[in-house]
């Protein structure tokens, strides 16, 4: 049975001395004595030649540790969940938070800590983005878990791509992206060549900046893998409420010049096209795609481009609406089924790879997989709330949730039909 996640608290300390830098997450913070104990037991293990990366409590809580660049220790504490794959989420959370800190501050400042109090103040600029990653039910956004870009498939992609390419080139850049409802509608070729983690975090940063209410901004960013020590400028412009365009560029052009001379020139003729794109909404799929009425939710990943589309199709007007999980619960079930499938069956997919020093955490999974004489390509799971089916092809992964009333023998047909319909209509 897939149960609801517990609350998560994030702790950040200096690796050498254990000085707390910040705490985020659960409203009730852990006492300083417990924080000190969590750091102390990790240091004690290190002194004995033992790497402590994860532990579980009798009550179902979990704690994971990770030291980055021998300078910063991140600890995630999850309370009250008995779902074993929570460890996967927590390990991925620590990785994302570190990359978020590098994105905003740069790697040099985090590796060479000269003034702890100054670093504490500087880290406050990361809090909004870190809190976004910590939200337990950030509905519709799974990129921080899958490391695939949350995408929206627009009805007129060619027009938007042409405008974006022209706008990006005029801004002396090759890295541009159009964000609609927090998801990538289109991006330049070089943008897609960024590391998947960078694309995901830049999208999250755009959502954070958009939520601030500003119409435009000039924001310095470091690319955690591509440029962790040299900052680039992220220029962001609101085209319409819910639609933003951004470019990564150098010293030119200025924010004022780009807004005055470029935004209107390239995007004013496409106002109606942008409105059609906005109308797609959280469904993320154009009207040309017709989903089966028994589909509750789906996550479709393009393994080649590292893009993903996720949506909840649960209807309150369904005759069995009382038995249908809520929208929030569908998102949660979709996330848990993804972890369940990746952890047990599609294990060779890089989406949930873990660092070498944490490989011991996957011993049970490897024992489970060793029972197969082949790499599984499909799996299903039946629960009281829904039936779920996972399908893997060389190019795609589909995670599908359907009503419990769908016969189990029909799950494969429903999944293959859904995948075929989406790919045929959109070319995703």
C-alpha positions in Angstrom: 0.0 0.0 0.0 1.4 3.4 -1.0 1.1 5.8 2.0 1.4 9.5 2.3 4.8 11.0 2.8 5.9 12.5 6.2 7.2 15.9 6.7 10.9 16.6 5.8 13.4 18.8 7.5 16.7 19.9 5.9 19.8 20.7 7.9 22.9 22.4 6.5 26.2 22.5 8.5 29.9 23.0 7.9 31.5 19.7 7.3 34.7 20.4 9.3 33.3 21.9 12.5 29.5 21.1 12.4 28.5 24.7 12.7 24.8 25.0 11.6 24.3 27.2 8.5 20.5 26.9 8.1 17.5 24.8 8.8 14.5 24.5 6.4 11.4 22.4 6.1 9.1 21.2 8.9 7.5 24.0 11.0 8.7 22.4 14.3 12.5 22.5 14.1 14.7 19.8 15.7 16.4 20.8 18.9 20.0 21.9 18.7 21.1 18.9 20.7 19.6 16.5 18.2 21.2 18.4 15.3 24.5 18.1 17.1 24.0 14.4 17.7 23.2 13.8 14.0 26.4 15.6 13.0 28.4 13.8 15.8 27.4 10.3 14.9 28.4 10.9 11.3 31.8 12.4 12.3 32.3 9.4 14.7 31.7 7.0 11.9 34.1 8.8 9.6 36.7 8.6 12.3 36.3 4.8 12.4 36.5 4.5 8.6 32.7 4.0 8.2 30.5 6.1 5.9 27.1 6.7 7.5 24.7 7.7 4.7 21.3 6.6 5.9 19.4 5.2 8.9 15.8 4.4 9.9 14.0 4.8 13.2 11.5 2.4 14.7 8.7 4.9 14.0 9.3 4.9 10.3 11.5 8.1 10.2 14.6 8.2 8.0 17.8 10.3 8.1 20.2 10.7 5.3 23.6 12.4 5.3 25.8 13.7 2.5 29.0 15.7 2.5 29.7 17.9 -0.6 33.2 19.0 -1.6 34.4 18.2 2.0 33.0 21.6 3.0 29.2 21.4 3.5 27.1 18.6 5.1 23.4 18.3 4.3 21.1 16.2 6.4 17.5 15.3 5.6 15.2 14.0 8.2 11.9 12.5 7.2 9.3 11.8 9.9 6.4 9.4 10.0 6.6 7.6 6.6 6.9 3.8 6.3 7.5 3.9 2.6 10.9 2.4 2.2 11.8 4.3 -1.1 11.7 7.6 0.9 15.5 7.2 1.0 15.6 7.7 -2.8 13.6 10.9 -2.5 15.9 12.2 0.4 19.1 11.4 -1.4 17.8 13.2 -4.5 16.7 16.1 -2.3 20.2 16.6 -0.9 21.7 16.5 -4.4 19.2 19.1 -5.6 19.8 21.4 -2.6 23.5 21.4 -3.1 23.1 22.2 -6.8 20.7 24.9 -5.9 23.3 26.5 -3.5 25.9 26.3 -6.3 23.4 27.8 -8.8 22.9 30.9 -6.6 26.2 31.3 -4.8 28.8 29.5 -6.9 31.0 26.6 -5.9 34.0 28.7 -4.7 32.1 30.4 -1.9 30.8 27.1 -0.7 34.1 25.2 -0.8 36.3 28.0 0.7 34.4 29.1 3.8 36.3 32.1 5.2 33.5 33.7 7.2 30.7 31.5 8.5 28.4 34.4 9.5 28.7 36.0 6.1 27.9 32.6 4.4 24.8 32.3 6.6 23.6 35.6 5.3 24.4 34.8 1.7 22.6 31.5 1.9 19.3 33.3 2.6 19.2 34.1 -1.1 18.8 30.3 -1.7 15.9 29.8 0.7 13.0 30.5 -1.7 14.3 28.0 -4.2 15.2 25.4 -1.5 11.7 25.8 0.0 10.2 25.1 -3.5 12.2 21.8 -3.6 11.0 20.9 -0.1 7.3 21.4 -0.7 5.6 18.1 -0.1 2.9 18.5 -2.8 4.4 20.7 -5.5 1.7 19.4 -7.9 2.6 18.9 -11.4 6.4 19.3 -11.0 8.3 16.0 -10.8 11.6 17.2 -12.4 13.4 17.5 -9.1 12.8 13.7 -8.6 13.1 12.5 -12.2 15.8 14.9 -13.3 13.9 15.3 -16.5 12.6 18.8 -17.6 8.9 19.3 -16.7 7.4 20.2 -20.1 4.3 21.5 -21.7 3.5 20.5 -25.3 2.1 23.5 -27.1 -0.4 23.3 -30.0 1.9 25.4 -32.3 5.5 24.5 -31.4 7.1 25.6 -34.7 6.0 29.3 -34.4 7.2 29.5 -30.8 10.5 27.8 -31.6 11.2 30.2 -34.5 10.5 33.2 -32.3 12.6 31.9 -29.4 15.6 31.2 -31.7 15.4 34.7 -33.1 15.0 36.3 -29.7 17.9 34.4 -28.2 20.2 35.2 -31.1 19.3 38.9 -30.9 20.3 38.8 -27.2 23.8 37.5 -28.1 23.0 34.1 -26.7 22.4 30.5 -27.7 20.6 29.5 -24.5 17.0 30.5 -24.4 13.8 29.0 -23.0 10.0 29.7 -23.0 8.3 28.7 -19.7 4.5 28.4 -19.6 2.8 27.6 -16.3 6.2 26.8 -14.9 6.9 24.2 -17.5 9.2 24.3 -20.6 7.1 24.9 -23.8 10.2 25.2 -26.0 13.9 25.8 -25.7 16.9 26.3 -28.0 19.1 23.4 -28.9 21.9 24.6 -26.6 19.5 24.9 -23.7 18.7 21.2 -24.0 22.4 20.4 -24.0 22.7 21.7 -20.5 22.9 19.0 -17.8 19.4 17.7 -16.9 19.9 18.8 -13.3 20.7 22.3 -14.5 17.6 22.5 -16.8 15.4 21.3 -13.9 16.8 23.8 -11.4 16.7 26.7 -13.9 13.0 25.9 -14.5 12.4 25.9 -10.7 14.3 29.2 -10.4 12.1 30.7 -13.1 9.0 29.6 -11.2 10.4 31.2 -8.1 11.2 34.5 -9.9 7.8 34.5 -11.6 6.0 34.1 -8.3 7.8 37.2 -6.9 5.6 39.3 -9.2 8.4 41.1 -11.1 7.9 41.7 -14.8 11.6 41.2 -15.6 14.9 40.6 -13.8 18.6 40.2 -14.4 19.8 37.4 -12.1 23.3 36.0 -11.9 23.5 32.2 -11.9 26.2 29.5 -11.8 25.7 26.3 -13.7 26.5 23.5 -11.2 28.1 21.3 -13.8 28.8 23.5 -16.8 30.1 26.6 -15.0 30.2 26.3 -11.2 32.8 29.1 -10.7 31.9 31.7 -13.4 28.5 33.4 -13.3 26.2 34.0 -16.2 23.3 36.4 -16.5 19.8 35.0 -16.5 17.5 37.6 -18.2 13.8 36.8 -17.6 10.8 38.6 -19.1 7.1 38.1 -18.5 5.3 37.9 -21.8 1.8 37.2 -20.4 0.7 36.2 -16.9 1.9 32.6 -16.8 4.3 32.8 -19.8 8.0 33.9 -19.3 11.0 33.8 -21.6 14.6 33.7 -20.4 18.1 33.7 -21.9 21.5 32.9 -20.4 23.9 35.6 -21.7 27.1 37.5 -21.0 27.6 41.2 -20.3 25.4 42.3 -23.1 22.6 43.2 -23.8 21.4 45.2 -20.8 18.1 44.3 -19.2 16.6 47.7 -20.3 17.8 47.3 -23.9 16.5 43.7 -24.2 13.1 44.7 -22.8 12.8 47.8 -24.9 14.1 46.6 -28.2 13.7 42.8 -28.4 10.8 41.5 -26.3 8.1 43.4 -28.2 9.7 42.9 -31.6 9.8 39.1 -31.4 6.8 38.3 -29.1 4.1 40.8 -29.8 3.1 39.1 -33.1 2.6 35.9 -31.1 0.3 37.0 -28.4 -2.6 34.8 -29.6 -0.2 31.8 -30.0 1.0 32.3 -26.5 -2.6 32.4 -25.3 -3.3 29.1 -27.0 -0.3 27.7 -25.3 -1.5 29.0 -21.9 -4.9 27.4 -22.6 -3.2 24.0 -22.5 -2.9 24.6 -18.7 -1.9 21.8 -16.3 -3.0 19.2 -18.7 0.3 19.8 -20.5 -1.0 18.1 -23.6 -2.7 19.8 -26.6 -6.3 19.2 -27.4 -5.2 16.9 -30.3 -4.4 14.3 -27.6 -7.5 12.5 -26.3 -6.9 10.5 -23.2 -8.9 7.4 -22.2 -11.7 8.3 -19.7 -10.4 5.8 -17.2 -6.9 7.4 -17.0 -6.3 9.1 -13.6 -2.7 10.4 -14.1 0.3 9.8 -16.2 4.0 10.6 -16.4 5.7 10.3 -19.8 9.5 10.6 -20.0 11.5 10.9 -23.2 14.7 9.1 -22.3 16.7 10.7 -25.2 15.9 14.3 -24.6 15.4 14.0 -20.8 12.0 15.7 -21.0 8.8 14.7 -19.2 5.1 15.4 -19.4 2.9 14.8 -16.3 -0.8 15.4 -15.8 -3.7 14.4 -13.6 -6.9 13.5 -15.5 -9.0 12.7 -12.4 -12.6 14.0 -13.0 -15.0 15.0 -10.2 -17.8 14.3 -12.6 -17.0 10.6 -12.9 -19.9 8.3 -11.8 -17.6 6.8 -9.2 -16.1 10.2 -8.1 -16.5 9.3 -4.5 -14.0 6.4 -5.0 -11.6 8.4 -7.2 -8.5 9.7 -5.4 -8.3 13.5 -5.1 -6.1 15.5 -7.5 -3.4 16.0 -4.8 -3.5 12.2 -4.0 -3.2 11.4 -7.7 0.0 13.4 -7.9 1.3 11.7 -4.8 0.5 8.2 -6.1 2.1 9.0 -9.4 5.3 10.0 -7.7 5.3 6.9 -5.5 4.6 4.6 -8.4 7.5 6.2 -10.3 9.9 5.5 -7.4 8.5 2.0 -6.9 9.1 1.1 -10.6 12.5 2.7 -10.9 13.7 1.2 -7.7 12.6 -2.4 -8.5 12.3 -2.8 -12.3 13.7 0.0 -14.5 16.8 0.2 -12.2 19.3 0.8 -15.0 17.7 4.1 -15.9 19.9 7.0 -14.9 17.0 9.0 -13.5 17.5 7.7 -10.0 21.2 6.9 -10.0 23.0 7.3 -6.7 26.6 8.2 -5.9 29.1 5.3 -5.6 29.5 5.9 -1.9 25.8 5.3 -1.5 25.6 2.2 -3.6 25.2 0.0 -0.5 21.8 1.5 0.0 20.6 -0.4 -3.1 21.7 -3.9 -2.1 18.2 -5.0 -1.4 17.1 -3.7 -4.8 19.9 -5.5 -6.5 19.0 -8.7 -4.8 15.4 -8.3 -6.0 16.5 -7.6 -9.6 18.9 -10.6 -9.6 15.8 -12.8 -9.6 15.1 -11.8 -13.2 17.0 -13.3 -16.2 16.3 -10.1 -18.2 15.8 -6.4 -17.8 12.1 -5.9 -17.1 10.4 -3.5 -19.6 6.9 -3.5 -18.1 5.3 -3.9 -14.7 2.0 -3.2 -12.9 0.8 -2.6 -9.4 -2.8 -3.0 -8.0 -3.9 -1.1 -4.9 -7.3 -0.2 -3.4 -7.0 3.4 -4.8 -5.9 2.7 -8.4 -4.1 0.4 -10.8 -0.7 1.4 -12.1 1.3 0.3 -15.1 4.9 1.1 -16.1 6.1 0.7 -19.7 9.6 1.2 -20.9 10.8 1.4 -24.5 14.2 2.5 -25.9 12.9 6.1 -26.2 10.2 6.4 -23.6 9.1 5.6 -20.1 5.3 5.8 -19.3 3.9 5.6 -15.8 0.1 5.3 -15.9 -2.5 5.4 -13.2 -6.1 4.2 -14.1 -9.3 3.5 -12.2 -9.5 0.4 -10.1 -12.4 -0.8 -12.3 -10.1 -1.3 -15.3 -9.5 -5.1 -15.7 -5.9 -6.0 -14.8 -5.5 -7.8 -18.1 -6.4 -4.6 -20.0 -3.6 -2.5 -18.3 -1.0 -3.2 -21.0 -3.4 -2.3 -23.8 -4.3 1.0 -22.0 -0.7 1.9 -21.5 0.5 1.1 -25.1 -2.6 2.9 -26.5 -1.9 6.0 -24.4 1.8 6.1 -25.4 1.0 5.7 -29.0 -1.7 8.4 -29.0 0.5 11.0 -27.4 3.6 10.3 -29.6 1.5 10.2 -32.8 -0.2 13.6 -32.0 2.8 15.5 -30.6 6.0 13.7 -31.8 7.2 13.8 -28.2 
